[in-house]
Amino acid sequence: DNALAETVNGLYKSEVIDYLKENWTSVNDVELATLEWVDWFNKTRLHSTISYVSPFEFEKRYYDNLILSGIAA
């Protein structure tokens, strides 16, 4: 099932490609816009289903709160 991938691809296309394409002069501009969007999507965007924190912050909190008892060093 590719539903999640298609959703992310659709967001990327509508938010980056369709919106900014008139300002680009080379492939490097597309690459930079893509990198900026991926960084925003993963680190800054607030997500309603995870208490309005970024996915990056949510994952950090999860791993900070993990109890690692019983694991050999």
C-alpha positions as CSV (number, residue, x, y, z in Angstrom):
1,D,0.0,0.0,0.0
2,N,1.5,3.3,-1.1
3,A,-1.0,5.6,0.5
4,L,1.4,7.4,2.8
5,A,4.0,7.8,0.2
6,E,1.5,9.2,-2.3
7,T,0.2,11.6,0.4
8,V,3.7,13.0,1.1
9,N,4.5,13.1,-2.7
10,G,1.2,15.1,-3.2
11,L,2.1,17.6,-0.5
12,Y,5.6,18.0,-1.9
13,K,4.3,18.6,-5.4
14,S,1.6,21.1,-4.3
15,E,3.7,23.0,-1.7
16,V,7.0,23.1,-3.5
17,I,6.8,22.2,-7.2
18,D,3.6,23.9,-8.2
19,Y,4.1,26.9,-5.9
20,L,7.7,27.7,-6.6
21,K,8.5,26.5,-10.1
22,E,8.3,30.0,-11.7
23,N,11.2,31.2,-9.5
24,W,13.7,28.5,-10.5
25,T,16.5,28.9,-13.0
26,S,18.2,25.6,-12.7
27,V,18.0,22.1,-11.2
28,N,20.1,23.3,-8.3
29,D,17.2,25.6,-7.3
30,V,14.8,22.6,-7.3
31,E,17.2,20.6,-5.2
32,L,17.6,23.3,-2.6
33,A,13.9,23.9,-2.4
34,T,13.4,20.1,-1.9
35,L,16.0,20.0,0.9
36,E,14.4,22.9,2.6
37,W,11.0,21.4,2.4
38,V,12.1,18.0,3.7
39,D,13.9,19.7,6.6
40,W,10.7,21.7,7.5
41,F,8.5,18.6,7.1
42,N,10.6,16.5,9.5
43,K,11.8,19.1,12.0
44,T,9.6,22.1,12.2
45,R,6.0,21.2,11.0
46,L,3.6,20.9,13.9
47,H,1.5,17.8,13.7
48,S,-2.0,17.7,15.3
49,T,-2.1,14.0,16.1
50,I,1.1,14.2,18.2
51,S,0.1,17.1,20.4
52,Y,1.1,19.8,18.0
53,V,4.9,19.1,18.2
54,S,7.2,18.4,15.3
55,P,7.9,14.8,14.3
56,F,11.5,15.4,15.2
57,E,10.6,16.6,18.7
58,F,8.1,13.8,19.2
59,E,10.7,11.2,18.3
60,K,13.3,12.8,20.5
61,R,11.0,12.8,23.5
62,Y,10.2,9.1,22.8
63,Y,13.8,8.1,22.8
64,D,14.6,10.3,25.8
65,N,11.9,8.5,27.8
66,L,12.8,5.0,26.9
67,I,13.7,2.7,29.7
68,L,16.6,0.7,28.7
69,S,16.8,-1.7,31.7
70,G,17.9,-5.2,31.1
71,I,20.0,-4.4,28.0
72,A,23.6,-5.5,28.2
73,A,26.2,-2.8,27.5
